[in-house]
Amino acid sequence: MWGYLAAYEMPNDDPERLAARVRVRYPIAIDRALGLGVPPTLRLQEAFSTPGRINRFERVLVFCHWAWFMVPHGSVAYVLMRHREQFGRAAAQMYTVFDLGALFYWVIPTAPPWWAAASGQLEGRHAVQLRRMMIEYGEQFWGDRWGALYDVLGGNPLAAMPSLHFATSLMAAHVLADIGPVAGAVGWTYALTLGLALVYLGEHYVADLLAGAVLAETVRRVAPKLAGPAGRFSRMVQALEARAAG
């Protein structure tokens, strides 16, 4: 995870250079097609939000978004505590999703809806109405502490494609379902609720979520085929470590 965090944040070490490379138009075009002319984020906010207010439903979605920082790792930790024999497989799948996602952030830095709207690139009569509710409510809920919290959590604003929020939540649902139906139901309920939250709150396009789902499901399908070679490589590295330590 330290490697992932470094890879996730490093493109933003030079914000101007990153902004010069960022892709803005293609997810807007995809979401306009999916939303029959209007991106789903704008449709949802226009239908259910009231400017200047954060209603209870929106607060639930914001807390769902904040909870993500614990869910992928908490799910793997739960597997470790309850079914240790499945821990290696669960951890490998989860962190493969994280690491592959970081590669995309280097190759195709992509702006989220809130950034596109703030920079005037989400055109149309609805664009000025797009709100980033996580920021609005974060300032209300956390007060003076919000600025420091956001600085820690917002290391790269142009890392939207694919949505690792959604991809890792889907993987969490899978690894929890592997150990039981109740845990799986909790995982899938959270993943689907988070998907709605990410679009509604202006954090991701539906296109980002679709790409995240493809990433998670691809890792899920390919992982069993790579388990043998990965295990042999791991044992080789461990043997080298033991020899070096001795």
C-alpha positions in Angstrom: 0.0 0.0 0.0 2.9 2.4 0.6 4.0 1.7 -2.9 0.5 2.4 -4.2 0.2 5.6 -2.3 3.5 6.9 -3.6 2.5 6.0 -7.2 -0.9 7.6 -6.7 0.4 10.9 -5.4 3.6 11.3 -7.4 2.0 12.6 -10.6 0.7 15.5 -8.6 4.2 16.5 -7.4 4.1 18.9 -10.4 0.4 20.0 -10.6 0.9 22.2 -13.6 2.5 19.4 -15.6 -0.2 17.0 -14.5 -2.9 19.5 -15.5 -1.4 19.9 -18.9 -1.7 16.1 -19.5 -5.2 15.6 -18.0 -8.0 14.1 -20.1 -11.3 15.8 -19.5 -13.5 15.3 -22.6 -13.8 11.6 -23.1 -15.6 10.7 -19.8 -18.0 13.6 -20.3 -18.8 12.2 -23.8 -19.4 8.7 -22.4 -21.6 10.0 -19.6 -23.6 12.2 -21.9 -24.4 9.2 -24.0 -25.3 7.1 -20.9 -27.4 9.9 -19.5 -29.2 10.6 -22.9 -27.7 14.0 -23.3 -27.0 15.0 -19.7 -24.4 13.3 -17.5 -26.0 11.3 -14.7 -24.3 13.4 -12.0 -26.1 16.5 -13.2 -29.4 14.6 -13.6 -29.2 13.3 -10.0 -28.2 16.6 -8.5 -30.9 18.5 -10.4 -33.6 16.1 -9.4 -32.8 15.6 -5.7 -30.5 18.3 -4.4 -31.3 21.8 -3.1 -28.5 24.5 -3.6 -27.1 25.6 -0.3 -28.4 22.6 1.6 -27.1 19.1 2.3 -30.1 16.9 3.1 -30.0 13.7 5.1 -29.8 11.4 2.1 -26.8 13.3 0.9 -25.1 13.2 4.3 -25.5 9.4 4.2 -23.8 9.3 0.8 -21.0 11.5 2.0 -20.4 9.3 5.1 -20.5 6.3 2.8 -17.7 7.9 0.7 -15.6 8.7 3.8 -16.0 5.2 5.0 -14.3 3.9 1.9 -10.9 4.6 3.4 -11.5 1.8 5.9 -13.6 -0.7 3.8 -11.0 -2.4 1.4 -8.4 -2.8 4.2 -11.0 -3.7 6.8 -12.5 -6.4 4.6 -9.1 -8.0 4.1 -8.4 -7.7 7.8 -11.8 -9.4 8.5 -10.8 -12.3 6.3 -7.5 -12.6 8.2 -9.3 -12.7 11.5 -12.1 -15.1 10.5 -10.7 -17.3 7.7 -6.9 -17.0 7.8 -6.5 -19.7 5.1 -8.1 -17.3 2.6 -6.2 -14.2 3.6 -3.4 -14.5 1.0 -5.8 -14.8 -1.9 -8.0 -12.0 -0.7 -5.0 -9.6 -0.1 -3.4 -10.4 -3.4 -6.6 -9.7 -5.3 -7.3 -6.5 -3.4 -3.9 -4.9 -3.7 -3.5 -6.0 -7.4 -6.6 -3.8 -8.1 -5.0 -0.9 -6.2 -1.6 -1.2 -8.0 -3.0 -1.7 -11.5 -5.2 1.3 -11.0 -2.2 3.4 -10.1 -0.6 2.6 -13.4 -3.7 4.0 -15.2 -3.3 7.2 -13.2 0.1 7.7 -14.7 -0.8 6.9 -18.2 -4.2 8.5 -18.6 -4.7 11.2 -15.9 -8.4 11.9 -16.0 -10.4 14.7 -14.4 -13.5 13.9 -12.2 -16.8 15.8 -12.8 -16.2 18.4 -10.0 -12.8 19.3 -11.5 -14.2 19.6 -15.0 -17.1 21.8 -13.8 -14.8 24.0 -11.7 -12.5 24.5 -14.7 -15.4 25.4 -17.0 -15.1 22.3 -19.2 -18.4 20.6 -18.3 -20.4 22.8 -20.6 -24.1 23.2 -20.8 -26.8 25.0 -18.8 -26.5 22.6 -15.9 -22.7 22.8 -15.5 -22.7 25.7 -13.0 -25.1 23.7 -10.8 -22.7 20.8 -10.3 -21.7 20.7 -6.6 -19.0 18.8 -4.8 -21.0 18.0 -1.7 -18.2 16.1 0.1 -16.4 19.4 0.4 -19.5 21.4 1.3 -20.5 19.0 4.1 -16.9 18.3 5.1 -16.5 22.0 6.0 -19.7 21.9 8.0 -19.0 18.7 9.8 -15.3 18.9 10.5 -15.0 22.7 10.8 -11.4 23.9 11.2 -10.1 20.3 11.0 -11.4 19.8 7.5 -8.5 21.5 5.7 -5.9 19.2 7.3 -7.9 16.1 6.7 -8.5 16.9 3.0 -4.8 17.6 2.5 -4.0 14.1 3.8 -6.7 12.3 1.8 -6.7 14.3 -1.5 -3.2 13.6 -2.8 -4.1 13.5 -6.5 -7.3 15.2 -7.8 -6.7 14.0 -11.4 -6.9 10.3 -10.7 -10.4 9.4 -11.6 -10.2 6.7 -14.3 -10.7 3.9 -13.3 -12.6 4.6 -10.0 -10.6 2.7 -7.4 -13.2 3.6 -4.9 -15.6 1.5 -6.8 -13.2 -1.2 -8.0 -11.8 -2.0 -4.5 -15.3 -1.9 -3.0 -16.4 -4.5 -5.5 -13.4 -6.6 -4.7 -14.2 -6.2 -1.0 -17.7 -7.5 -1.7 -16.2 -10.5 -3.5 -13.7 -11.5 -0.8 -16.4 -11.1 1.9 -18.8 -13.2 -0.1 -16.2 -15.9 -0.3 -16.4 -16.3 3.5 -20.2 -16.2 3.9 -23.5 -14.9 2.6 -24.1 -12.4 5.4 -20.6 -10.8 5.0 -21.1 -10.8 1.2 -24.5 -9.1 1.5 -22.9 -6.4 3.6 -20.1 -6.0 1.1 -22.4 -5.8 -2.0 -24.8 -3.4 -0.2 -21.9 -1.1 0.6 -20.4 -1.3 -2.9 -23.6 -0.4 -4.7 -24.4 2.4 -2.3 -20.9 3.8 -2.8 -21.4 3.6 -6.5 -24.4 5.8 -6.2 -22.6 8.2 -3.9 -19.7 8.6 -6.2 -21.8 9.7 -9.1 -24.4 11.7 -7.1 -21.7 13.7 -5.2 -19.7 14.6 -8.3 -16.7 12.5 -7.5 -16.8 10.2 -10.5 -18.5 9.7 -13.8 -20.4 6.5 -14.5 -17.7 5.8 -17.0 -15.1 5.7 -14.2 -17.2 3.2 -12.3 -17.6 1.0 -15.3 -13.9 1.0 -15.8 -13.4 0.2 -12.2 -15.8 -2.7 -12.4 -14.0 -4.1 -15.4 -10.7 -3.8 -13.5 -12.0 -5.6 -10.5 -13.7 -8.4 -12.4 -10.7 -8.9 -14.6 -8.4 -9.3 -11.6 -11.0 -11.7 -10.0 -11.0 -13.9 -13.1 -7.3 -13.9 -13.8 -6.1 -14.3 -10.2 -6.7 -18.1 -10.0 -4.6 -18.7 -13.2 -1.7 -16.7 -11.7 -1.8 -18.2 -8.2 0.7 -21.0 -9.0 3.4 -18.8 -10.6 2.9 -16.1 -8.0 3.3 -18.6 -5.2 6.5 -20.0 -6.7 7.9 -16.4 -7.1 6.9 -15.6 -3.5 8.7 -18.7 -2.2 11.8 -17.9 -4.2 11.9 -14.3 -2.8 11.4 -15.7 0.7 14.3 -18.1 0.2 16.5 -15.3 -1.0 15.6 -13.2 2.0 16.3 -16.1 4.4 19.7 -16.7 2.8 20.6 -12.9 3.0 19.5 -12.8 6.6 21.6 -15.9 7.4 
